[in-house]
Amino acid sequence: MDSIEEIKTKLDIIDVIREYIPLAQAGANFRARCPFHEEKTPSFMVSRSKQLWYCFGGCNEGGDMFKFVMKQEGLEFGEALRYLAAKAGVQLERQDPRQQGQKTRLLDLMHLAAQYYQQALARAPQAEHARQYLANRLIDPSIIDDFCLGAALPDASALSAFLLSKKYTAQEIMQAGLALQKDHGYGLLDRFRNRIMIPIRTMRGDVIGFGGRTLEADARSAKYLNSPQTPLYDKSAVVYNLDMAKQEIRTNDSAIIVEGYMDVFSVWASGMKHVVASSGTALTVEQIRLIGRFTKHLLFSFDMDPAGIAATQRGIELALREGMDVKVIVLPNNADGSRKHKDPDECIRHDVAAWRESVANSQPFIQFRMDTVLTQKAYDDAFEKKNAVRQLLGSIALLSDRIEQDHWVRALAERVGISGSLLWEELVGMRQKTRAPYSTVVAQPATPTTRMREEILMAALLKSPNLLFVIVPLIQETMLSVNEHQELYRILAPLPDSVRETPDMIGEMARVACTGEYVDRLLLLADKEWAETTEKEFFASVETLARTMRAEYIRNEITRLQARMREAEQHKDADAMALYTRQFHDLQNM
């Protein structure tokens, strides 16, 4: 038995999912409101016998306990495997024991270092300066506890000596990014000295790096120092505070993105706990995708200096390319238009109400760009206007949705007094788009409603194959738009009467021809739809559904044929016209 099967044997999917959401019994299965989208009527079903879950509402996703934990926690499969293995008490096989052992030791070392820094801040006499700094910055003790803040002492090798005493090697301490080899002689030099220490954690809460804020007034010392690249820490793939903020981000369906650690602390203290920051780098694609596991709505708040605006704009452009909805939190100005607060931390410490109002009034990014790029000079000077308009079109071109693009092209045209058609011409040139050839007959994909109706019908036939007596005269295979449904119907429709009486046998036949996951999903859907329905009500509802699908198919085919007939008439194609006319009459007589 491999590790995955052993975990599934030892854990029950019902128990795993119940740790996240309440489940109610629904016949042999369980149901709940889906944790992955808002809904009023429960459409999330879990089967204990099949050890599967499926959402029949807005998500239309499903899977086993691993898929649920991955989606709920925002984990990769390997991370979910380790998490569930620990719950089940299963020892995972390691492909490279030496490498895995090294990573485990480094994680333990980083955890111990974080504890050391925390204890130093709380008790060490040499950390009095650090404690006073935090008090002066109005950092509440609850923030110190929530974020596990610590202090690196001024001593040259205090942490290294401690870790060496705990049987870690000098090589391991340097690999973790906590120390350097001394220039002269033997020994280690702590990388972080006389700093406020901020642990950087993975989404699972493992400490993999640190950010250190200097306590020295000497300008030669970097204000902030982050851990270097290590076997544990890749700064481009870590989002600070995502481990604590992820559930709040999902609940609020938005993430506030700030520039620095202090901004995170202040926003968190203000009651807005869906806040994260990039870890010592401009926002990267990897970081955006991590946040995107929990929301597609990003609210940026950054330092209102040229460097802060430029760095954040690069991150915003990446977010737009990833299809994110991006807004900007604009901090209030003084009456003369000058900056009142340089960053969220300063704004919140002086006027938390102004911060909350700024968040509530956050602007779409393109609107913010228009307000900043379209200066008076851009209106007065043709050359400046050209440059400003092209800058804005460049931002609009990043939007992945054409409807959004059209909205902002119209807004820009109205604002600068240039025709929308000219702006569209410029925009199309920027994106180097080619126009598809025009055709009056375009194949339309099945709508979600059509697909769902077909899926419910297939579920009903698997639940009770006797329904085929009623359904086969009404529904032809060609009326189904989804390949899986057609394949299943191709198996079910010609079955003889004797076989229709054995649903278990039919289910096994379907598993061979289609997939077990597909069949299990249909059976789970059947339980959801008709768990509390009498057999008479069940048969009546399925017949009504089939008649509705038939009528819809005929309407759509008539509309399609009418378009083809018009096209054939325009091309004076008598043969095509005759064919379409016969098909049209056949449909009308169905």
C-alpha positions as CSV (number, residue, x, y, z in Angstrom):
1,M,0.0,0.0,0.0
2,D,1.5,3.4,-1.0
3,S,1.4,6.4,1.3
4,I,-1.6,8.1,-0.4
5,E,-3.7,5.0,0.0
6,E,-2.6,4.4,3.5
7,I,-3.6,8.0,4.4
8,K,-7.0,7.5,2.8
9,T,-7.4,4.3,4.8
10,K,-6.6,5.9,8.1
11,L,-8.5,9.2,7.6
12,D,-12.2,9.7,6.8
13,I,-13.0,12.5,4.4
14,I,-16.0,13.5,6.5
15,D,-13.7,14.1,9.5
16,V,-11.2,16.0,7.5
17,I,-13.8,18.4,5.9
18,R,-15.6,18.8,9.2
19,E,-12.5,20.5,10.6
20,Y,-13.3,23.4,8.2
21,I,-17.1,23.5,7.7
22,P,-20.2,21.9,9.4
23,L,-21.7,19.0,7.5
24,A,-25.3,17.9,7.7
25,Q,-26.5,14.4,6.9
26,A,-28.3,14.0,3.6
27,G,-29.4,10.4,3.1
28,A,-26.2,8.3,2.8
29,N,-24.2,11.5,2.2
30,F,-23.4,14.9,3.7
31,R,-24.1,18.4,2.5
32,A,-23.0,21.9,3.3
33,R,-22.8,25.4,1.9
34,C,-19.7,25.4,-0.3
35,P,-16.7,27.0,1.4
36,F,-15.2,28.2,-1.9
37,H,-18.0,30.5,-3.0
38,E,-21.0,32.4,-1.6
39,E,-24.3,30.5,-1.8
40,K,-27.7,30.4,0.0
41,T,-28.7,26.8,-0.8
42,P,-26.2,24.0,0.1
43,S,-24.7,22.5,-3.0
44,F,-21.6,21.0,-1.6
45,M,-21.9,17.2,-1.2
46,V,-19.6,14.7,0.4
47,S,-19.8,10.9,0.1
48,R,-18.3,8.8,2.8
49,S,-18.6,5.6,0.8
50,K,-16.8,7.1,-2.1
51,Q,-14.5,9.4,-0.1
52,L,-15.3,12.2,-2.5
53,W,-16.7,15.8,-2.4
54,Y,-18.2,17.8,-5.2
55,C,-19.7,21.3,-5.5
56,F,-22.8,21.4,-7.7
57,G,-23.1,25.2,-7.4
58,G,-20.8,27.9,-8.6
59,C,-17.6,25.9,-8.4
60,N,-18.4,22.7,-10.2
61,E,-15.2,21.3,-8.7
62,G,-14.6,18.2,-6.7
63,G,-12.1,15.5,-5.6
64,D,-10.8,13.6,-2.7
65,M,-9.5,14.8,0.7
66,F,-6.2,15.9,-0.8
67,K,-7.9,18.2,-3.3
68,F,-10.1,19.7,-0.6
69,V,-7.1,20.5,1.7
70,M,-5.2,21.9,-1.3
71,K,-8.0,24.2,-2.2
72,Q,-9.0,25.2,1.3
73,E,-5.4,25.9,2.5
74,G,-4.0,27.0,-0.8
75,L,-1.4,24.3,-0.9
76,E,0.5,22.3,-3.5
77,F,-0.1,18.6,-3.6
78,G,3.2,17.8,-1.8
79,E,2.3,20.2,1.0
80,A,-1.2,18.7,1.4
81,L,0.3,15.2,1.4
82,R,2.7,16.0,4.3
83,Y,-0.1,17.7,6.2
84,L,-2.5,14.8,5.9
85,A,0.3,12.2,6.5
86,A,1.0,13.9,9.8
87,K,-2.7,13.8,10.8
88,A,-2.8,10.1,9.9
89,G,0.5,9.2,11.5
90,V,1.8,7.9,8.2
91,Q,5.6,8.0,7.6
92,L,6.2,9.3,4.1
93,E,8.8,7.7,1.9
94,R,11.5,10.1,1.0
95,Q,13.2,10.1,-2.4
96,D,16.4,11.6,-1.1
97,P,16.7,11.0,2.7
98,R,19.8,13.2,3.0
99,Q,18.2,16.2,1.3
100,Q,14.9,15.8,3.2
101,G,16.8,15.4,6.5
102,Q,18.7,18.6,5.8
103,K,15.5,20.6,5.1
104,T,13.9,19.2,8.3
105,R,17.0,20.2,10.3
106,L,17.0,23.7,8.8
107,L,13.3,24.2,9.5
108,D,13.9,23.1,13.1
109,L,16.9,25.5,13.3
110,M,14.9,28.4,12.0
111,H,12.1,27.7,14.5
112,L,14.6,27.6,17.3
113,A,16.2,30.9,16.1
114,A,12.7,32.6,16.1
115,Q,12.2,31.4,19.7
116,Y,15.6,32.7,20.7
117,Y,14.9,36.2,19.2
118,Q,11.5,36.3,21.0
119,Q,13.0,35.4,24.3
120,A,15.7,38.0,23.8
121,L,13.1,40.7,23.2
122,A,11.1,39.7,26.2
123,R,13.9,39.3,28.7
124,A,17.4,40.2,27.7
125,P,18.7,43.5,29.3
126,Q,20.6,44.2,26.0
127,A,17.2,44.3,24.2
128,E,15.9,47.3,26.2
129,H,16.5,49.6,23.2
130,A,14.4,47.2,21.0
131,R,11.5,47.2,23.6
132,Q,11.6,51.0,23.7
133,Y,11.6,51.3,19.9
134,L,8.5,49.2,19.7
135,A,6.8,51.2,22.4
136,N,7.6,54.5,20.6
137,R,6.2,53.1,17.4
138,L,3.0,52.3,19.3
139,I,3.4,48.5,18.5
140,D,0.9,46.9,20.9
141,P,2.0,43.8,22.9
142,S,-0.7,41.8,21.0
143,I,1.0,42.7,17.7
144,I,4.4,41.5,19.2
145,D,2.7,38.2,20.1
146,D,0.7,37.8,16.9
147,F,3.7,38.3,14.7
148,C,6.2,36.6,17.0
149,L,8.5,39.6,17.0
150,G,11.9,39.3,18.5
151,A,15.3,41.1,18.9
152,A,18.7,40.3,17.6
153,L,21.2,41.4,20.3
154,P,24.2,43.7,19.6
155,D,26.7,40.9,20.3
156,A,28.6,39.7,17.3
157,S,27.8,36.0,17.6
158,A,25.1,35.6,20.3
159,L,22.7,33.6,18.1
160,S,25.4,31.5,16.5
161,A,26.8,30.5,19.9
162,F,23.3,29.5,21.0
163,L,22.6,27.4,17.9
164,L,26.0,25.7,18.1
165,S,25.2,24.7,21.7
166,K,22.1,23.0,20.4
167,K,24.2,20.7,18.2
168,Y,23.7,22.5,14.9
169,T,26.7,22.9,12.7
170,A,28.3,26.1,11.5
171,Q,27.5,25.0,8.0
172,E,23.8,24.6,8.8
173,I,23.7,28.0,10.5
174,M,25.2,29.6,7.4
175,Q,23.0,27.6,5.1
176,A,19.9,29.0,6.9
177,G,21.2,32.6,6.2
178,L,21.7,33.4,9.9
179,A,25.5,33.8,10.0
180,L,28.6,34.5,7.9
181,Q,32.1,33.2,8.2
182,K,34.3,35.7,9.9
183,D,36.8,37.4,7.6
184,H,39.8,36.5,9.8
185,G,40.2,33.4,11.8
186,Y,37.6,30.8,12.7
187,G,34.1,31.4,13.9
188,L,30.7,32.8,12.8
189,L,29.4,36.4,12.7
190,D,25.6,36.8,13.1
191,R,24.0,38.3,10.0
192,F,21.4,40.1,12.2
193,R,22.7,42.3,15.0
194,N,20.9,45.0,17.0
195,R,17.6,44.7,15.1
196,I,13.9,44.1,15.6
197,M,13.4,40.6,14.2
198,I,10.4,39.7,12.1
199,P,9.9,36.0,11.2
200,I,8.9,35.2,7.6
201,R,6.7,32.1,7.3
202,T,5.3,29.8,4.7
203,M,1.5,29.5,4.4
204,R,1.8,26.5,6.7
205,G,3.5,28.6,9.3
206,D,7.0,27.3,9.0
207,V,9.7,30.0,9.7
208,I,12.0,30.1,6.6
209,G,13.5,33.6,6.9
210,F,13.7,36.9,8.8
211,G,13.3,40.6,8.2
212,G,15.4,42.8,10.5
213,R,14.7,46.5,11.3
214,T,17.8,48.3,12.4
215,L,18.0,50.0,15.8
216,E,21.1,51.9,15.0
217,A,21.0,55.6,14.1
218,D,24.1,55.1,11.9
219,A,23.1,55.8,8.3
220,R,25.7,53.2,7.0
221,S,23.5,50.4,8.4
222,A,20.7,49.2,6.1
223,K,17.3,50.2,7.6
224,Y,15.8,46.7,6.7
225,L,17.8,43.6,6.2
226,N,16.2,40.4,4.9
227,S,17.4,36.8,4.9
228,P,19.4,35.9,1.7
229,Q,18.3,33.2,-0.7
230,T,18.6,29.9,1.1
231,P,17.4,26.3,0.6
232,L,14.3,27.3,2.5
233,Y,13.8,30.9,1.6
234,D,13.0,32.3,-1.9
235,K,11.9,35.9,-1.4
236,S,10.2,36.0,-4.8
237,A,7.9,33.2,-3.8
238,V,6.8,34.2,-0.3
239,V,4.1,36.6,0.7
240,Y,4.5,38.1,4.1
241,N,1.6,37.3,6.5
242,L,-0.3,35.2,4.1
243,D,-0.2,32.3,6.6
244,M,-2.3,34.4,9.1
245,A,-4.3,36.4,6.6
246,K,-5.4,33.8,4.1
247,Q,-8.7,32.9,5.7
248,E,-9.6,36.6,6.2
249,I,-8.7,37.2,2.6
250,R,-11.1,34.5,1.5
251,T,-13.8,35.8,3.8
252,N,-13.4,39.4,2.6
253,D,-12.7,38.2,-1.0
254,S,-9.9,40.8,-1.2
255,A,-6.4,41.3,-0.1
256,I,-4.8,44.6,1.0
257,I,-1.2,44.7,-0.3
258,V,1.2,47.0,1.5
259,E,4.9,47.7,1.1
260,G,6.4,47.1,4.5
261,Y,6.2,45.1,7.7
262,M,5.2,48.1,9.8
263,D,2.4,48.7,7.4
264,V,1.1,45.2,7.9
265,F,1.2,45.6,11.7
266,S,-0.7,48.8,11.7
267,V,-3.4,47.6,9.2
268,W,-3.8,44.4,11.2
269,A,-4.2,46.4,14.4
270,S,-6.8,48.6,12.7
271,G,-9.0,45.5,12.4
272,M,-8.3,44.8,8.7
273,K,-6.6,41.4,8.9
274,H,-6.7,40.6,5.2
275,V,-3.4,42.3,4.7
276,V,-0.1,41.1,3.3
277,A,3.2,42.4,2.0
278,S,5.9,41.4,-0.5
279,S,9.0,40.1,1.3
280,G,11.8,42.6,0.5
281,T,11.1,42.6,-3.2
282,A,8.8,44.2,-5.8
283,L,5.7,42.0,-6.2
284,T,6.4,39.0,-8.4
285,V,4.2,36.7,-10.5
286,E,4.7,33.9,-8.0
287,Q,3.5,36.0,-5.2
288,I,0.5,37.2,-7.1
289,R,-0.5,33.6,-7.9
290,L,-0.1,32.7,-4.3
291,I,-2.6,35.4,-3.3
292,G,-4.8,34.5,-6.2
293,R,-5.5,31.1,-4.6
294,F,-7.7,33.0,-2.1
295,T,-9.0,36.1,-4.0
296,K,-8.9,37.9,-7.4
297,H,-9.4,41.3,-5.8
298,L,-6.3,43.2,-4.8
299,L,-6.2,46.6,-3.0
300,F,-2.8,48.2,-3.2
301,S,-1.5,50.8,-0.7
302,F,2.1,51.9,-1.1
303,D,4.5,54.7,-0.1
304,M,3.5,57.8,-2.0
305,D,7.1,58.6,-3.1
306,P,8.3,58.1,-6.7
307,A,10.2,54.9,-5.9
308,G,7.2,53.4,-4.0
309,I,4.8,54.3,-6.9
310,A,7.2,52.9,-9.5
311,A,7.8,49.6,-7.7
312,T,4.1,49.1,-7.0
313,Q,3.1,49.9,-10.5
314,R,5.3,47.1,-11.8
315,G,3.5,44.7,-9.4
316,I,0.1,46.0,-10.5
317,E,0.9,45.5,-14.1
318,L,1.8,41.9,-13.4
319,A,-1.4,41.5,-11.4
320,L,-3.5,42.8,-14.3
321,R,-1.8,40.4,-16.7
322,E,-2.8,37.6,-14.3
323,G,-6.4,38.7,-14.6
324,M,-6.7,40.3,-11.2
325,D,-9.1,43.0,-10.3
326,V,-6.8,45.8,-9.0
327,K,-7.7,48.9,-7.0
328,V,-5.5,51.5,-5.3
329,I,-6.0,52.9,-1.8
330,V,-5.3,56.6,-2.0
331,L,-4.2,58.2,1.3
332,P,-5.6,61.7,2.1
333,N,-3.7,64.8,1.2
334,N,-3.4,68.1,2.9
335,A,-5.5,71.1,1.7
336,D,-2.7,72.3,-0.5
337,G,-2.4,68.9,-2.2
338,S,0.8,67.9,-0.5
339,R,1.2,64.4,1.1
340,K,-0.4,64.2,4.5
341,H,0.9,60.7,5.3
342,K,3.7,58.8,3.6
343,D,2.4,55.3,4.1
344,P,-0.5,53.3,5.7
345,D,1.4,52.9,9.0
346,E,1.7,56.7,9.5
347,C,-1.9,57.3,8.4
348,I,-3.3,54.7,10.8
349,R,-1.2,55.9,13.8
350,H,-2.4,59.5,13.2
351,D,-6.0,59.0,11.9
352,V,-7.3,55.5,11.7
353,A,-10.7,56.8,10.5
354,A,-9.0,58.4,7.5
355,W,-7.4,55.1,6.7
356,R,-10.7,53.2,6.8
357,E,-12.3,55.8,4.6
358,S,-9.5,55.5,2.1
359,V,-9.9,51.7,1.9
360,A,-13.7,52.2,1.4
361,N,-13.1,54.7,-1.4
362,S,-10.3,52.7,-3.1
363,Q,-10.1,53.5,-6.9
364,P,-9.8,51.1,-9.8
365,F,-6.2,51.2,-11.0
366,I,-7.0,52.7,-14.4
367,Q,-8.9,55.5,-12.7
368,F,-6.0,56.2,-10.4
369,R,-3.6,56.3,-13.4
370,M,-5.8,58.7,-15.2
371,D,-5.9,61.0,-12.2
372,T,-2.1,61.0,-11.9
373,V,-1.1,61.0,-15.6
374,L,-3.6,63.5,-16.9
375,T,-2.0,66.6,-15.5
376,Q,-2.9,70.1,-16.7
377,K,0.1,70.0,-18.9
378,A,-1.3,66.9,-20.7
379,Y,-4.4,68.9,-21.6
380,D,-2.6,72.1,-22.7
381,D,0.2,70.6,-24.8
382,A,-0.4,68.2,-27.7
383,F,2.9,66.4,-27.3
384,E,2.3,65.8,-23.5
385,K,-1.3,64.7,-24.3
386,K,0.0,62.1,-26.8
387,N,2.4,60.7,-24.3
388,A,-0.1,60.6,-21.5
389,V,-2.8,58.9,-23.6
390,R,-0.3,56.3,-24.8
391,Q,0.7,55.6,-21.2
392,L,-2.9,55.1,-20.2
393,L,-3.6,52.9,-23.3
394,G,-0.6,50.8,-22.3
395,S,-2.3,50.2,-18.9
396,I,-5.7,49.5,-20.4
397,A,-4.0,47.0,-22.8
398,L,-3.0,44.9,-19.7
399,L,-6.6,44.2,-18.9
400,S,-7.6,40.7,-19.9
401,D,-11.3,41.5,-20.3
402,R,-12.5,43.3,-23.4
403,I,-15.6,44.7,-21.7
404,E,-13.3,46.4,-19.1
405,Q,-11.1,47.6,-21.8
406,D,-14.1,49.2,-23.6
407,H,-15.3,50.9,-20.4
408,W,-11.9,52.6,-19.9
409,V,-11.4,53.5,-23.5
410,R,-14.7,55.3,-23.5
411,A,-13.8,57.0,-20.2
412,L,-10.5,58.1,-21.5
413,A,-12.0,59.3,-24.8
414,E,-14.5,61.5,-22.9
415,R,-11.9,62.8,-20.6
416,V,-9.3,63.9,-23.2
417,G,-11.7,64.7,-26.1
418,I,-10.4,62.1,-28.5
419,S,-12.6,59.8,-30.5
420,G,-13.1,56.3,-29.0
421,S,-12.5,54.7,-32.5
422,L,-9.1,56.4,-32.7
423,L,-8.1,55.2,-29.2
424,W,-9.3,51.7,-30.1
425,E,-7.2,51.7,-33.2
426,E,-4.1,52.7,-31.1
427,L,-5.0,50.0,-28.5
428,V,-5.3,47.3,-31.1
429,G,-2.0,48.3,-32.5
430,M,-0.4,48.0,-29.1
431,R,-1.7,44.5,-28.5
432,Q,-1.0,43.5,-32.2
433,K,-4.4,41.8,-32.4
434,T,-5.6,40.4,-35.6
435,R,-9.3,40.4,-36.4
436,A,-11.0,37.0,-36.9
437,P,-12.8,36.7,-40.3
438,Y,-16.5,37.5,-40.1
439,S,-19.0,34.6,-40.3
440,T,-22.7,34.7,-39.7
441,V,-22.7,31.1,-38.4
442,V,-20.7,30.7,-35.2
443,A,-20.7,27.6,-33.1
444,Q,-21.7,28.5,-29.6
445,P,-20.4,26.4,-26.6
446,A,-22.9,24.9,-24.3
447,T,-24.1,27.3,-21.6
448,P,-23.6,26.3,-17.9
449,T,-27.4,25.8,-17.6
450,T,-27.4,23.4,-20.6
451,R,-24.5,21.5,-19.2
452,M,-26.0,21.2,-15.8
453,R,-29.4,20.0,-17.1
454,E,-27.6,17.3,-19.1
455,E,-25.6,16.3,-16.0
456,I,-28.7,16.0,-13.9
457,L,-30.4,13.9,-16.6
458,M,-27.4,11.5,-16.7
459,A,-27.3,11.3,-12.9
460,A,-31.0,10.4,-12.9
461,L,-30.5,7.6,-15.5
462,L,-27.6,6.1,-13.4
463,K,-29.7,6.3,-10.3
464,S,-32.7,4.6,-11.9
465,P,-32.1,3.1,-15.4
466,N,-35.8,2.3,-15.6
467,L,-36.3,5.9,-16.6
468,L,-34.9,5.1,-20.0
469,F,-38.4,3.9,-21.0
470,V,-39.5,7.6,-20.7
471,I,-36.3,9.3,-21.8
472,V,-35.2,7.5,-24.9
473,P,-38.2,8.6,-27.0
474,L,-37.6,12.2,-26.0
475,I,-33.8,12.6,-26.1
476,Q,-31.4,11.7,-28.9
477,E,-27.6,11.4,-28.4
478,T,-27.1,14.4,-30.7
479,M,-29.1,16.6,-28.4
480,L,-26.4,16.3,-25.8
481,S,-23.6,18.9,-26.0
482,V,-21.0,17.3,-23.6
483,N,-18.8,14.5,-24.9
484,E,-18.9,12.6,-21.6
485,H,-22.7,12.7,-21.5
486,Q,-22.9,11.5,-25.1
487,E,-20.6,8.5,-24.3
488,L,-22.7,7.5,-21.3
489,Y,-26.0,7.9,-23.2
490,R,-24.6,5.8,-26.0
491,I,-24.1,3.0,-23.5
492,L,-27.4,3.4,-21.6
493,A,-29.9,4.0,-24.4
494,P,-29.8,0.6,-26.2
495,L,-29.7,-1.5,-23.0
496,P,-32.3,-4.3,-23.0
497,D,-35.1,-4.3,-20.5
498,S,-33.5,-7.0,-18.4
499,V,-30.3,-5.1,-17.8
500,R,-32.2,-1.8,-17.0
501,E,-33.3,-3.5,-13.8
502,T,-29.7,-3.8,-12.5
503,P,-28.4,-0.3,-11.7
504,D,-25.2,-1.6,-10.0
505,M,-24.2,-3.5,-13.1
506,I,-24.9,-0.5,-15.2
507,G,-22.8,1.6,-12.9
508,E,-19.8,-0.7,-13.4
509,M,-20.3,-0.7,-17.2
510,A,-20.3,3.1,-17.1
511,R,-17.0,3.2,-15.0
512,V,-15.3,1.1,-17.7
513,A,-16.5,3.2,-20.6
514,C,-16.2,6.6,-19.0
515,T,-14.3,7.3,-15.8
516,G,-14.9,6.3,-12.2
517,E,-14.7,9.9,-11.1
518,Y,-17.3,11.0,-13.6
519,V,-19.7,8.2,-12.5
520,D,-19.2,8.9,-8.8
521,R,-19.9,12.6,-9.4
522,L,-23.2,11.8,-11.1
523,L,-24.3,9.4,-8.4
524,L,-23.4,12.1,-5.7
525,L,-25.4,14.6,-7.8
526,A,-28.4,12.2,-7.9
527,D,-28.3,11.9,-4.1
528,K,-28.2,15.7,-3.8
529,E,-31.1,16.3,-6.1
530,W,-33.5,13.5,-5.0
531,A,-32.4,12.3,-1.5
532,E,-35.7,13.5,0.0
533,T,-38.0,12.9,-3.0
534,T,-40.6,10.2,-3.5
535,E,-40.2,7.9,-6.5
536,K,-43.3,9.4,-8.2
537,E,-41.9,13.0,-7.8
538,F,-38.5,11.8,-9.0
539,F,-39.9,10.3,-12.2
540,A,-42.1,13.3,-12.9
541,S,-39.3,15.8,-12.4
542,V,-36.9,13.9,-14.7
543,E,-39.5,13.7,-17.4
544,T,-40.2,17.4,-17.2
545,L,-36.4,18.0,-17.4
546,A,-36.1,15.9,-20.5
547,R,-39.0,17.7,-22.2
548,T,-37.4,21.1,-21.4
549,M,-34.1,20.0,-22.8
550,R,-35.8,18.7,-26.0
551,A,-37.7,21.9,-26.6
552,E,-34.5,24.0,-26.0
553,Y,-32.5,21.9,-28.4
554,I,-35.2,22.3,-31.1
555,R,-35.4,26.1,-30.6
556,N,-31.6,26.5,-30.8
557,E,-31.3,24.3,-33.9
558,I,-34.1,26.2,-35.7
559,T,-32.3,29.5,-34.9
560,R,-29.0,28.1,-36.2
561,L,-30.6,26.7,-39.4
562,Q,-32.4,30.1,-40.1
563,A,-29.0,31.8,-40.0
564,R,-27.5,29.2,-42.4
565,M,-30.5,29.6,-44.7
566,R,-30.0,33.3,-44.8
567,E,-26.3,32.8,-45.7
568,A,-27.2,30.2,-48.4
569,E,-29.7,32.7,-49.8
570,Q,-27.1,35.5,-49.9
571,H,-24.7,33.2,-51.8
572,K,-27.5,31.9,-54.1
573,D,-26.6,28.3,-53.1
574,A,-29.7,26.3,-54.1
575,D,-28.4,22.9,-52.9
576,A,-27.6,24.2,-49.5
577,M,-30.9,26.0,-49.3
578,A,-32.8,22.8,-50.1
579,L,-30.9,20.8,-47.5
580,Y,-31.4,23.4,-44.7
581,T,-35.1,23.7,-45.6
582,R,-35.6,20.0,-45.3
583,Q,-33.8,20.0,-41.9
584,F,-35.9,23.0,-40.8
585,H,-39.2,21.1,-41.5
586,D,-37.9,18.0,-39.8
587,L,-37.2,20.0,-36.7
588,Q,-40.6,21.6,-36.7
589,N,-42.2,18.2,-36.9
590,M,-40.2,16.6,-34.0
